[in-house]
Amino acid sequence: MAVTVQTAAEHTNLTSIGEVKRALGVSSSKFDRVIERLIEAATAAIEEWVGHVYAKQTYVETVAGNDHPVLLLTHVPILGTPIIVADSEPIVDFTVRDAEEGSLWRQVGWVMSAWIGWNAEPTRRQSDMAELHLSVTYEAGYVMPGEEDRDLPKHIEQACVETVVAWYRGQQRDPSVKSKKVGDLALTYGGSDSGSAGLPATARSLLSRRVR
């Protein structure tokens, strides 16, 4: 399987500086650059953990077929109807079974068949699955926060906010200090709560059903 981005999203951050500042109780712009860098890092960490990009993009994914009628694509949710080509021939006898799951349904399965032989009546056989390559062009993902008509689910944005807040509060602090105040920013520290990809448990819980 190989996936390339055909049309990249202009905005990929899963939350905005304003949302993080509200969660931190900050009004000053003094911390904006730090928060922005943390949002970018948290977005990348979340994408790595769940196994796909959330921002709406167009992809070309090359996959091998199988005998099963269900074909799973990497990025979700699928938007519209993918364009599928196998050995320069379009495949159109399929439907999007579940856009959120990223699954396509084809009753006859996803293995190519070919006419072969020199007999008066040609014989039909399935080609070797290892030789089959399906090229799938499709659009998938969400409109990010801060953009018009955003549709990123709130719990995904909240996972990013939780991650940024946890990372911000954990930066360069004395573990013996439980709280301090910097300007209008009041920081309260708890115990360590990091896990896979450095994501806090609250974020992992919000994202758990999205891991692919």
Secondary structure as UniProt FT lines:
FT   STRAND          2..7
FT   HELIX           17..24
FT   HELIX           29..31
FT   HELIX           32..50
FT   STRAND          57..63
FT   STRAND          70..72
FT   STRAND          78..86
FT   TURN            87..88
FT   STRAND          89..91
FT   STRAND          95..98
FT   TURN            99..102
FT   STRAND          103..105
FT   TURN            107..108
FT   STRAND          113..116
FT   STRAND          123..126
FT   HELIX           129..131
FT   STRAND          134..140
FT   TURN            145..146
FT   TURN            148..149
FT   HELIX           154..169
FT   TURN            170..172
FT   TURN            175..176
FT   STRAND          179..182
FT   TURN            183..184
FT   STRAND          185..188
FT   HELIX           196..198
FT   HELIX           201..207
FT   HELIX           208..210
//
